[in-house]
Amino acid sequence: MISPLPVGRGLIAWHFASMATHDTPLSAGDFLAASEADWRKLVDAALKGGSFARLESRTYDGLTIEPLYSPARGARNVAGRAGGAAWSVMQRVDHPDPAAANAQAREDLAGGATGLVLVFAGSVSANGFGLHADPTALARVLDGIDLTHSVLDLNLSPPTRHMARELAGLTKTRGIEPAAIDLRFSLNPIGGFAASGRSPNSWEKLAPSLAAMVLQFAADGFGGPFAVADGRVIHNAGGSEAQELAFALASAVTYLRALEHGGMELQDAYEAIYFRLTADADQFLTMAKFRAMRKLWARVGSVAGLSPKAAIVTAETAWRMLTRRDAYSNILRSTIAVAAAGLGGADVVTVLPHTAPLGLPDGFARRVARNMQLLLLEESNLARVTDPAAGSGAFEALTEQLCLAAWSQFQEIERAGGVWCALESRLVQRNVAAVRTARQQALARGTEILTGTNAYPDISETPAAVLEVTAHGAASDEAAAVTAEPLPRLRLAEPFEALRETSDQILAATGDRPKIFLATLGAPAEVTARVNFAKNFFEAGGIEAASGVPSDYPAAQAAIACLCPSVKASEQELASAAAALKRSGAKHIYFAGPIAAREDALRAAGVQTFIHEGSDALATLNPAYDILKQSKDR
């Protein structure tokens, strides 16, 4: 018998007390049943009449994410990686020195990596480095590596696409049966055109040569897949999940048509194509995106009347989420991305090392990138369950929404004449630019967070180490017969990093960073929240914050000041403090916090700029440097 609920004690405490006094363990029936209606009553009480829509969120595709979902009854696993099978742990090989690249590759394979991504100079993810497109260099890079025991994937650019043939020739030279190699050739003229905005030929001329190359590789005995539909170029440019899926799907369908027209059986052509998507720190959307890609490609196969065949979907962690500042926070973001890609069913995962934005990663960064995956596989056992999102109301709903949104955008691309024409007409670029602008505004306003950049910055951090290798450009030696607007490759942190760089330059020139004085009005406990907000706000842009009561301002030697009052501060107190700061030489006075109806009075007292949650930090910080410069010039 369960004793009655003691007065003044919570339900959880009551159940644990029951466990302590009874020998029989609790069962599910011992807990009170709760319905969605019960939950809604509690939520409505907490909202105090507010709209339930406040608990919903929207993605950049306009998809709704509900606060609560019921289980998805009758859901089925999305066909993909075999149950219990680990994804391939891939490591980038991008050192421009062949001997150093070979040493890195050997170390990675010995340390647990199961495959190598050969990143050639000028490819989408080369980051200013990469292997030289030279047969001798390629042979040196792969010297002593057993190609039959490692997955190989290529990252090519239009000028280096011939290296696919060179690698095929190298395997023959070594006497290796092509069928014994798990080699993905990564042929992707559409992605190269989208990223560079240049192509040596029109698609009408490129398509037959692509088909001929794939047919030759297949005839030589290579198992493929050969052509990759790569969505990274969309993600790198700031695009949405549905845009990335639609672009990848449109690319795959275009390759499918080209291979069939080139003489390949349609089923073989379908299986000759694989996908490469980006995994980022939005865990739920990343998982849903990888699941959606398989469902979308299966839909294409069904429409074409083909036998079901699970797509190969590979993942690379996101470039746009990486930061130069507080680079170690990249490890956390990448860990979430890897977990999401793995749980979403990725066959292959490649991690961009956390120091990639700073230069060519050293051995430590490469080891972290490798071990990140090994820990998730071997200690967290993330690959043990087939499609763990199956049946979850949230993931099933989000996957379905992404499929519908991506299919609609895919149809729009098809109506434009296909993905190549959609790039030439700027349809793809315009759509991505709209999302990119919204995303950048969210970063500036703090509604999207990059830890260490626009939130919790460490203004005195010591930069992480990288190898002393000079980056080079991605110049093309090919004449461009066709041009289009290239999709940019950006990191979202760049505008804030530019301000931090300016701060570093001032520090190097003068011995001091630009400063702001945070003038407090009220007891410490009453102003701490506003002081912390203002400190984060300004230090995200490299402006060092010191705080104290208004009379401490002269000692701070700051040209600008920010009032951080308690909510109890009166207009008279605020006006007096602002006047005191102005008399003491403050060239510009900011006010942190909501202003309600007091703006006119505050402006009359000398406050010029107001900052609060949701303010555009970049729109405030950039002019702040102009004010500081003018103050110094005077």
C-alpha positions as CSV (number, residue, x, y, z in Angstrom):
1,M,0.0,0.0,0.0
2,I,1.3,3.4,-0.9
3,S,1.1,6.0,1.9
4,P,-0.7,9.3,1.3
5,L,1.2,12.3,-0.1
6,P,2.8,14.1,2.9
7,V,1.8,17.7,3.2
8,G,4.3,20.2,1.9
9,R,6.4,17.6,-0.1
10,G,6.6,17.3,-3.8
11,L,5.4,14.3,-5.8
12,I,8.9,13.2,-6.7
13,A,10.1,13.3,-3.1
14,W,7.0,11.3,-2.1
15,H,7.8,8.5,-4.6
16,F,11.4,8.4,-3.5
17,A,10.3,8.3,0.1
18,S,8.0,5.4,-0.8
19,M,11.0,3.6,-2.4
20,A,12.9,3.9,0.9
21,T,10.1,2.4,3.0
22,H,8.9,-0.4,0.7
23,D,10.8,-3.5,-0.4
24,T,8.8,-3.7,-3.7
25,P,10.4,-1.6,-6.5
26,L,8.2,0.9,-8.2
27,S,6.5,0.1,-11.5
28,A,5.1,2.4,-14.2
29,G,1.7,2.0,-12.6
30,D,2.9,3.7,-9.4
31,F,3.2,7.0,-11.2
32,L,0.3,9.3,-11.9
33,A,-1.0,9.2,-15.5
34,A,-0.6,12.5,-17.3
35,S,-2.3,13.5,-20.6
36,E,-1.5,16.3,-23.0
37,A,-4.6,18.1,-21.7
38,D,-3.1,18.0,-18.1
39,W,0.2,19.4,-19.5
40,R,-1.7,22.1,-21.4
41,K,-3.5,23.2,-18.2
42,L,-0.2,23.6,-16.4
43,V,1.3,25.5,-19.3
44,D,-1.7,27.8,-19.6
45,A,-1.4,28.6,-15.9
46,A,2.3,29.4,-16.3
47,L,1.6,31.6,-19.3
48,K,-1.0,33.6,-17.3
49,G,-3.1,34.1,-20.4
50,G,-0.3,34.5,-22.8
51,S,-0.4,32.9,-26.3
52,F,0.7,29.3,-26.5
53,A,2.5,30.2,-29.7
54,R,5.2,31.8,-27.5
55,L,6.4,28.3,-26.9
56,E,6.7,27.5,-30.6
57,S,9.8,28.3,-32.6
58,R,10.4,28.7,-36.3
59,T,13.3,27.5,-38.4
60,Y,14.8,29.6,-41.2
61,D,12.6,27.6,-43.6
62,G,9.6,28.7,-41.7
63,L,8.9,25.3,-40.2
64,T,7.2,25.2,-36.9
65,I,8.8,23.4,-33.9
66,E,6.2,22.6,-31.3
67,P,7.0,22.4,-27.6
68,L,5.5,19.0,-27.2
69,Y,4.8,16.1,-29.5
70,S,2.9,12.8,-29.1
71,P,4.7,9.6,-30.2
72,A,4.5,8.9,-33.9
73,R,2.5,5.6,-34.1
74,G,3.4,3.2,-36.9
75,A,6.6,5.0,-37.8
76,R,9.2,2.9,-39.7
77,N,13.0,3.2,-39.7
78,V,14.5,5.2,-42.5
79,A,16.6,2.8,-44.5
80,G,20.3,3.6,-44.2
81,R,23.4,2.4,-42.3
82,A,23.1,-1.2,-41.2
83,G,21.9,-1.7,-37.7
84,G,24.8,-1.6,-35.2
85,A,27.3,-0.7,-37.8
86,A,29.6,2.2,-37.0
87,W,29.9,5.1,-39.4
88,S,33.3,5.5,-41.1
89,V,35.6,7.9,-39.2
90,M,37.2,10.0,-41.9
91,Q,40.2,12.2,-41.5
92,R,41.2,15.0,-43.8
93,V,44.5,14.9,-45.7
94,D,45.2,18.4,-46.8
95,H,48.9,19.3,-46.0
96,P,50.4,20.7,-49.2
97,D,53.7,18.9,-48.5
98,P,53.2,15.2,-49.6
99,A,55.6,13.8,-47.0
100,A,53.9,15.6,-44.2
101,A,50.5,14.6,-45.5
102,N,51.6,11.0,-45.7
103,A,52.8,11.1,-42.1
104,Q,49.5,12.6,-40.9
105,A,47.5,10.0,-42.8
106,R,49.5,7.2,-41.3
107,E,49.1,8.6,-37.8
108,D,45.4,9.0,-38.2
109,L,44.8,5.5,-39.5
110,A,47.0,4.1,-36.7
111,G,45.0,6.2,-34.2
112,G,41.6,4.8,-35.2
113,A,40.5,6.6,-38.3
114,T,38.9,4.2,-40.8
115,G,39.2,6.4,-43.9
116,L,40.8,9.4,-45.5
117,V,39.4,12.4,-47.3
118,L,42.0,13.6,-49.9
119,V,41.4,17.4,-50.0
120,F,42.9,18.9,-53.2
121,A,43.8,22.6,-53.4
122,G,40.9,24.8,-54.4
123,S,38.2,22.3,-53.4
124,V,35.1,23.5,-51.4
125,S,36.7,22.6,-48.0
126,A,40.4,23.2,-48.7
127,N,40.5,26.3,-46.5
128,G,43.4,27.7,-48.4
129,F,45.5,24.5,-48.3
130,G,45.2,21.1,-49.9
131,L,47.1,18.5,-51.9
132,H,48.8,19.4,-55.2
133,A,47.2,18.0,-58.3
134,D,50.2,16.0,-59.2
135,P,50.4,12.2,-59.8
136,T,53.9,12.0,-58.1
137,A,52.7,13.9,-55.1
138,L,49.6,11.7,-54.8
139,A,51.7,8.6,-54.9
140,R,53.8,10.0,-52.1
141,V,50.8,10.9,-50.0
142,L,49.5,7.4,-50.2
143,D,52.9,5.7,-49.8
144,G,52.7,2.7,-47.5
145,I,48.9,3.0,-46.9
146,D,46.9,-0.1,-47.5
147,L,44.1,1.2,-49.8
148,T,42.1,-2.0,-49.4
149,H,41.5,-1.3,-45.6
150,S,40.6,2.3,-45.7
151,V,37.7,4.3,-47.1
152,L,38.9,6.9,-49.6
153,D,36.9,10.0,-50.5
154,L,38.1,12.8,-52.8
155,N,37.4,16.5,-52.4
156,L,38.1,17.9,-55.9
157,S,37.8,21.3,-57.7
158,P,37.2,21.8,-61.4
159,P,40.9,22.2,-62.1
160,T,41.8,19.1,-60.1
161,R,39.1,16.7,-61.3
162,H,41.6,14.8,-63.4
163,M,43.1,13.5,-60.1
164,A,40.2,11.0,-60.0
165,R,41.7,9.3,-63.0
166,E,45.2,9.5,-61.5
167,L,44.0,7.8,-58.3
168,A,42.4,5.1,-60.4
169,G,45.6,4.6,-62.3
170,L,47.6,4.5,-59.0
171,T,45.6,1.5,-57.8
172,K,46.3,-0.3,-61.0
173,T,50.0,0.4,-60.7
174,R,49.9,-1.1,-57.2
175,G,48.2,-4.2,-58.6
176,I,45.1,-3.7,-56.5
177,E,41.7,-5.0,-57.7
178,P,39.5,-2.0,-58.1
179,A,36.6,-3.8,-56.5
180,A,38.6,-4.3,-53.4
181,I,38.7,-0.5,-52.7
182,D,36.0,1.5,-51.0
183,L,36.6,4.6,-53.1
184,R,34.3,7.5,-53.7
185,F,35.4,9.6,-56.6
186,S,33.4,12.7,-55.7
187,L,32.8,13.9,-59.2
188,N,30.8,17.1,-58.8
189,P,30.9,19.7,-61.6
190,I,27.7,21.3,-60.4
191,G,29.1,22.0,-56.9
192,G,32.3,23.3,-58.4
193,F,30.3,25.7,-60.6
194,A,28.2,26.8,-57.6
195,A,31.2,27.5,-55.4
196,S,33.5,29.2,-58.0
197,G,30.9,30.7,-60.4
198,R,33.1,29.4,-63.2
199,S,33.0,26.5,-65.6
200,P,35.1,25.6,-68.6
201,N,32.0,24.4,-70.4
202,S,28.3,24.5,-70.4
203,W,26.4,21.7,-68.7
204,E,25.4,20.3,-72.1
205,K,29.1,19.7,-72.8
206,L,30.1,18.6,-69.3
207,A,27.3,16.0,-68.9
208,P,28.6,13.6,-71.6
209,S,32.2,13.8,-70.3
210,L,30.9,13.1,-66.8
211,A,29.0,10.1,-68.0
212,A,32.0,8.8,-70.0
213,M,34.3,9.1,-67.0
214,V,31.8,7.2,-64.7
215,L,31.2,4.5,-67.3
216,Q,35.0,4.1,-67.7
217,F,35.5,3.7,-63.9
218,A,32.7,1.2,-63.7
219,A,34.1,-0.7,-66.7
220,D,37.5,-0.8,-64.9
221,G,35.8,-2.6,-62.0
222,F,35.4,0.2,-59.4
223,G,32.3,-0.2,-57.4
224,G,31.6,3.5,-56.8
225,P,29.7,5.6,-56.0
226,F,31.2,8.1,-58.4
227,A,29.3,11.4,-58.5
228,V,28.5,13.3,-55.3
229,A,25.5,15.6,-54.8
230,D,27.1,18.0,-52.4
231,G,24.9,20.3,-50.2
232,R,27.9,21.9,-48.3
233,V,28.1,24.8,-50.8
234,I,24.6,25.9,-49.7
235,H,25.3,25.5,-46.0
236,N,28.6,27.3,-46.3
237,A,26.8,30.3,-47.9
238,G,24.4,30.5,-45.0
239,G,21.5,28.6,-46.5
240,S,18.7,26.7,-44.7
241,E,18.3,23.0,-44.2
242,A,15.6,22.7,-46.9
243,Q,17.7,24.7,-49.4
244,E,20.7,22.4,-48.8
245,L,18.5,19.3,-49.3
246,A,16.8,20.7,-52.4
247,F,20.2,21.7,-54.0
248,A,21.6,18.2,-53.3
249,L,18.5,16.5,-54.6
250,A,18.5,18.7,-57.7
251,S,22.2,18.0,-58.3
252,A,21.6,14.2,-57.9
253,V,18.7,14.2,-60.3
254,T,20.7,16.1,-62.9
255,Y,23.6,13.6,-62.6
256,L,21.1,10.7,-62.8
257,R,19.8,12.1,-66.1
258,A,23.3,12.7,-67.4
259,L,24.4,9.1,-66.6
260,E,21.3,7.6,-68.2
261,H,21.7,9.7,-71.3
262,G,25.3,8.7,-71.4
263,G,24.4,5.0,-71.7
264,M,24.3,3.8,-68.1
265,E,21.5,1.6,-66.9
266,L,19.1,3.7,-64.8
267,Q,19.4,1.5,-61.7
268,D,23.2,1.6,-62.0
269,A,23.2,5.3,-62.4
270,Y,21.0,5.7,-59.3
271,E,23.5,3.7,-57.3
272,A,26.4,5.6,-58.7
273,I,25.4,8.8,-56.9
274,Y,26.0,9.6,-53.2
275,F,25.4,12.6,-51.0
276,R,27.4,14.9,-48.9
277,L,25.7,17.1,-46.3
278,T,26.8,19.4,-43.5
279,A,26.3,18.6,-39.8
280,D,26.1,21.6,-37.5
281,A,25.3,22.3,-33.8
282,D,21.6,22.3,-34.3
283,Q,21.2,18.7,-33.2
284,F,17.5,18.2,-34.0
285,L,17.6,19.8,-37.5
286,T,20.8,18.0,-38.4
287,M,19.3,14.6,-37.5
288,A,16.1,15.4,-39.4
289,K,18.0,16.6,-42.4
290,F,20.0,13.4,-42.8
291,R,16.9,11.3,-42.4
292,A,15.1,13.5,-44.9
293,M,17.8,13.2,-47.5
294,R,17.4,9.4,-47.6
295,K,13.6,9.7,-47.9
296,L,13.9,12.2,-50.7
297,W,16.3,10.1,-52.7
298,A,14.1,7.1,-52.1
299,R,11.2,9.1,-53.5
300,V,13.1,9.8,-56.7
301,G,13.9,6.1,-57.0
302,S,10.2,5.2,-56.5
303,V,9.1,7.7,-59.1
304,A,11.6,6.3,-61.6
305,G,10.4,2.8,-60.9
306,L,13.7,1.6,-59.5
307,S,14.5,-1.0,-56.9
308,P,14.9,0.4,-53.4
309,K,18.5,1.1,-52.5
310,A,19.5,3.1,-49.4
311,A,21.6,6.2,-50.4
312,I,25.1,6.7,-49.1
313,V,25.0,9.9,-47.2
314,T,28.3,11.4,-45.8
315,A,28.7,14.2,-43.4
316,E,31.2,17.0,-42.8
317,T,31.0,19.3,-39.8
318,A,30.0,22.9,-40.5
319,W,32.5,25.5,-41.6
320,R,30.1,28.4,-40.9
321,M,29.8,27.5,-37.2
322,L,33.6,27.6,-36.6
323,T,35.2,30.6,-34.9
324,R,38.7,32.0,-34.7
325,R,38.0,33.3,-31.2
326,D,37.7,30.8,-28.4
327,A,38.5,28.1,-30.9
328,Y,38.1,25.4,-28.2
329,S,34.3,26.1,-28.2
330,N,34.4,24.7,-31.7
331,I,35.1,21.3,-30.1
332,L,31.7,21.4,-28.3
333,R,29.9,22.5,-31.5
334,S,31.5,19.8,-33.6
335,T,30.8,17.1,-31.0
336,I,27.1,17.9,-31.1
337,A,27.3,17.9,-34.9
338,V,29.0,14.5,-35.1
339,A,26.4,13.0,-32.7
340,A,23.6,14.4,-34.7
341,A,25.0,13.2,-38.0
342,G,25.6,9.7,-36.5
343,L,22.2,9.5,-35.0
344,G,20.7,10.7,-38.2
345,G,22.2,7.8,-40.0
346,A,25.3,9.2,-41.7
347,D,27.5,6.5,-43.3
348,V,30.7,8.7,-43.1
349,V,31.6,11.6,-40.9
350,T,34.5,14.0,-41.4
351,V,35.3,16.6,-38.7
352,L,36.9,19.9,-39.5
353,P,39.5,20.4,-36.7
354,H,38.7,23.1,-34.2
355,T,41.6,25.3,-35.3
356,A,40.8,25.1,-39.0
357,P,39.8,28.8,-39.2
358,L,43.2,29.8,-37.8
359,G,45.3,27.9,-40.3
360,L,46.4,24.4,-41.0
361,P,45.6,22.3,-37.9
362,D,48.4,20.6,-36.0
363,G,48.6,17.1,-34.6
364,F,46.7,17.9,-31.5
365,A,43.7,19.4,-33.3
366,R,43.7,16.4,-35.7
367,R,43.7,14.0,-32.8
368,V,40.8,15.8,-31.1
369,A,38.8,15.6,-34.4
370,R,39.5,11.9,-34.7
371,N,38.9,11.0,-31.0
372,M,35.7,13.0,-30.9
373,Q,34.2,10.4,-33.2
374,L,35.8,7.4,-31.5
375,L,34.5,8.4,-28.1
376,L,31.0,8.7,-29.4
377,L,31.2,5.4,-31.2
378,E,33.1,3.2,-28.7
379,E,32.1,4.8,-25.3
380,S,28.7,6.3,-26.0
381,N,27.7,3.6,-28.5
382,L,25.8,6.0,-30.7
383,A,25.8,3.6,-33.6
384,R,24.2,0.7,-31.8
385,V,20.6,1.5,-32.6
386,T,19.2,1.7,-36.1
387,D,17.5,5.1,-36.7
388,P,17.0,6.0,-33.0
389,A,14.8,8.9,-34.1
390,A,12.2,6.6,-35.6
391,G,8.9,6.9,-33.7
392,S,9.7,10.2,-32.0
393,G,6.9,12.6,-32.7
394,A,9.3,15.5,-32.8
395,F,11.8,14.0,-35.2
396,E,9.2,12.4,-37.5
397,A,7.3,15.7,-37.8
398,L,10.5,17.7,-38.4
399,T,11.7,15.1,-41.0
400,E,8.4,15.2,-42.8
401,Q,8.3,19.0,-42.8
402,L,11.8,19.2,-44.2
403,C,10.9,16.6,-46.9
404,L,8.0,18.7,-48.0
405,A,9.8,22.0,-47.9
406,A,12.8,20.6,-49.8
407,W,10.7,18.9,-52.4
408,S,8.8,22.2,-53.0
409,Q,12.1,24.0,-53.5
410,F,13.4,21.1,-55.7
411,Q,10.4,21.6,-57.9
412,E,11.1,25.3,-58.1
413,I,14.6,24.5,-59.3
414,E,13.3,22.0,-61.8
415,R,10.8,24.5,-63.2
416,A,13.8,26.9,-63.7
417,G,15.3,24.4,-66.1
418,G,17.3,22.4,-63.5
419,V,20.0,23.2,-61.0
420,W,22.6,24.5,-63.6
421,C,20.1,26.9,-65.1
422,A,18.9,27.9,-61.6
423,L,22.5,28.9,-60.8
424,E,23.0,30.8,-64.0
425,S,19.7,32.7,-63.4
426,R,20.7,33.4,-59.7
427,L,17.6,31.7,-58.4
428,V,19.6,29.6,-55.9
429,Q,21.8,32.5,-54.9
430,R,18.9,34.8,-54.2
431,N,17.1,32.3,-52.1
432,V,20.2,31.5,-50.1
433,A,21.0,35.2,-49.7
434,A,17.6,35.9,-48.1
435,V,18.3,33.2,-45.4
436,R,21.9,34.3,-45.0
437,T,20.7,37.9,-44.2
438,A,18.2,36.6,-41.6
439,R,20.8,34.4,-40.0
440,Q,23.4,37.2,-39.8
441,Q,20.8,39.5,-38.3
442,A,20.0,36.8,-35.7
443,L,23.7,36.7,-34.8
444,A,23.9,40.4,-34.5
445,R,20.9,40.6,-32.3
446,G,21.9,37.6,-30.1
447,T,18.9,35.5,-30.9
448,E,21.3,33.0,-32.4
449,I,24.4,32.3,-30.2
450,L,28.0,31.5,-31.0
451,T,29.6,30.9,-27.7
452,G,32.9,32.8,-27.4
453,T,31.9,35.2,-30.2
454,N,28.6,37.1,-29.6
455,A,28.2,35.6,-26.1
456,Y,30.7,35.0,-23.3
457,P,33.7,36.4,-25.1
458,D,37.2,35.9,-23.6
459,I,38.8,39.2,-24.6
460,S,42.2,38.1,-23.2
461,E,42.3,34.6,-24.7
462,T,45.5,33.0,-26.0
463,P,45.0,31.8,-29.6
464,A,45.3,28.1,-30.3
465,A,48.3,26.8,-32.2
466,V,48.4,25.8,-35.8
467,L,51.1,24.6,-38.2
468,E,53.4,27.2,-39.8
469,V,52.2,26.7,-43.3
470,T,51.2,29.6,-45.5
471,A,47.8,29.4,-47.0
472,H,47.4,29.9,-50.8
473,G,44.5,31.0,-52.9
474,A,42.2,28.8,-55.0
475,A,43.1,30.3,-58.4
476,S,41.9,28.4,-61.4
477,D,44.0,28.0,-64.5
478,E,40.9,27.1,-66.6
479,A,39.2,29.5,-68.9
480,A,35.6,30.1,-67.9
481,A,33.1,29.6,-70.8
482,V,30.2,29.9,-68.4
483,T,30.0,32.2,-65.3
484,A,27.5,32.7,-62.5
485,E,27.5,34.5,-59.2
486,P,29.5,32.3,-56.9
487,L,28.0,31.2,-53.6
488,P,30.1,32.6,-50.8
489,R,31.8,30.5,-48.2
490,L,31.5,32.3,-44.9
491,R,31.8,31.8,-41.1
492,L,29.0,33.5,-39.1
493,A,31.5,34.8,-36.6
494,E,33.5,36.9,-39.1
495,P,31.8,40.4,-38.4
496,F,32.5,40.1,-34.7
497,E,36.0,38.8,-35.4
498,A,36.8,41.8,-37.6
499,L,36.0,44.0,-34.6
500,R,38.2,41.9,-32.3
501,E,41.0,42.1,-34.8
502,T,40.7,45.9,-34.7
503,S,40.9,45.8,-30.9
504,D,44.1,43.6,-31.2
505,Q,45.6,46.1,-33.5
506,I,44.9,49.0,-31.1
507,L,46.4,46.9,-28.3
508,A,49.5,46.2,-30.3
509,A,49.9,49.9,-31.2
510,T,49.1,51.5,-27.8
511,G,49.5,48.9,-25.2
512,D,45.8,49.2,-24.2
513,R,42.5,47.9,-25.7
514,P,39.7,50.3,-26.4
515,K,37.6,50.6,-23.2
516,I,34.1,51.4,-21.9
517,F,33.2,52.3,-18.4
518,L,30.0,50.6,-17.0
519,A,28.5,53.0,-14.5
520,T,26.4,51.2,-12.0
521,L,23.4,52.7,-10.0
522,G,22.1,50.5,-7.2
523,A,23.2,47.6,-5.1
524,P,25.5,45.0,-6.7
525,A,22.8,42.3,-6.7
526,E,20.4,44.7,-8.5
527,V,22.8,45.7,-11.3
528,T,24.7,42.4,-11.9
529,A,22.5,41.2,-14.7
530,R,22.8,44.5,-16.7
531,V,26.5,44.8,-16.0
532,N,27.1,41.3,-17.3
533,F,24.9,42.0,-20.4
534,A,26.8,45.2,-21.2
535,K,30.1,43.6,-20.6
536,N,29.3,40.7,-23.0
537,F,27.8,43.1,-25.5
538,F,30.9,45.4,-25.8
539,E,33.6,42.8,-25.3
540,A,32.1,40.7,-28.1
541,G,33.4,43.6,-30.2
542,G,36.8,43.8,-28.5
543,I,35.9,46.8,-26.3
544,E,37.1,46.1,-22.8
545,A,34.7,46.8,-20.0
546,A,35.5,48.2,-16.5
547,S,32.7,48.9,-14.0
548,G,32.1,51.0,-10.9
549,V,30.0,53.8,-9.6
550,P,29.9,57.0,-11.8
551,S,32.5,58.8,-9.7
552,D,35.0,56.1,-10.6
553,Y,34.8,57.0,-14.3
554,P,37.9,59.3,-14.5
555,A,40.2,56.6,-13.1
556,A,39.0,54.1,-15.7
557,Q,40.5,56.2,-18.6
558,A,37.7,55.3,-20.9
559,A,36.4,57.6,-23.6
560,I,32.9,56.1,-23.6
561,A,30.5,55.0,-20.8
562,C,27.4,52.9,-20.3
563,L,24.8,53.4,-17.6
564,C,23.8,50.1,-15.9
565,P,21.2,51.0,-13.4
566,S,18.9,49.0,-11.2
567,V,15.2,49.0,-12.1
568,K,14.6,51.1,-9.0
569,A,16.8,54.0,-10.2
570,S,14.7,57.2,-10.6
571,E,14.8,59.5,-13.6
572,Q,16.5,62.1,-11.4
573,E,19.3,59.7,-10.4
574,L,19.8,58.6,-14.0
575,A,19.9,62.2,-15.3
576,S,22.4,63.1,-12.5
577,A,24.6,60.2,-13.3
578,A,24.6,60.9,-17.1
579,A,25.4,64.5,-16.4
580,A,28.3,63.5,-14.2
581,L,29.7,61.2,-16.8
582,K,29.4,63.9,-19.4
583,R,31.2,66.5,-17.2
584,S,33.9,63.9,-16.6
585,G,34.7,63.7,-20.3
586,A,32.6,60.8,-21.6
587,K,32.3,61.3,-25.4
588,H,29.4,59.0,-25.8
589,I,27.0,57.6,-23.2
590,Y,25.1,54.3,-23.6
591,F,22.2,53.0,-21.5
592,A,21.8,49.2,-20.9
593,G,18.3,47.8,-20.3
594,P,14.7,48.5,-21.2
595,I,13.8,52.1,-21.3
596,A,10.0,52.1,-21.3
597,A,8.8,55.7,-21.4
598,R,12.0,57.3,-20.1
599,E,13.9,57.6,-23.4
600,D,13.2,61.4,-23.9
601,A,14.3,62.2,-20.4
602,L,17.4,60.1,-20.7
603,R,18.3,61.7,-24.0
604,A,17.9,65.1,-22.5
605,A,20.3,64.0,-19.7
606,G,22.9,63.0,-22.3
607,V,22.3,59.4,-23.1
608,Q,22.9,58.9,-26.8
609,T,22.5,55.1,-27.5
610,F,20.3,52.4,-25.9
611,I,21.2,48.8,-25.8
612,H,19.1,45.9,-24.6
613,E,18.3,42.2,-25.3
614,G,17.7,41.9,-29.0
615,S,19.7,45.0,-29.9
616,D,21.8,44.9,-33.1
617,A,25.3,44.6,-31.6
618,L,27.1,45.2,-34.8
619,A,25.1,48.3,-35.5
620,T,26.3,49.7,-32.2
621,L,29.8,48.3,-32.0
622,N,31.0,49.5,-35.4
623,P,30.0,53.2,-34.7
624,A,31.6,52.8,-31.2
625,Y,35.0,52.4,-32.9
626,D,34.4,55.5,-34.9
627,I,33.6,57.4,-31.7
628,L,36.7,56.1,-30.0
629,K,38.9,57.1,-33.0
630,Q,37.4,60.6,-33.1
631,S,38.0,60.9,-29.4
632,K,41.7,59.9,-29.8
633,D,42.2,62.2,-32.8
634,R,41.0,65.2,-30.7
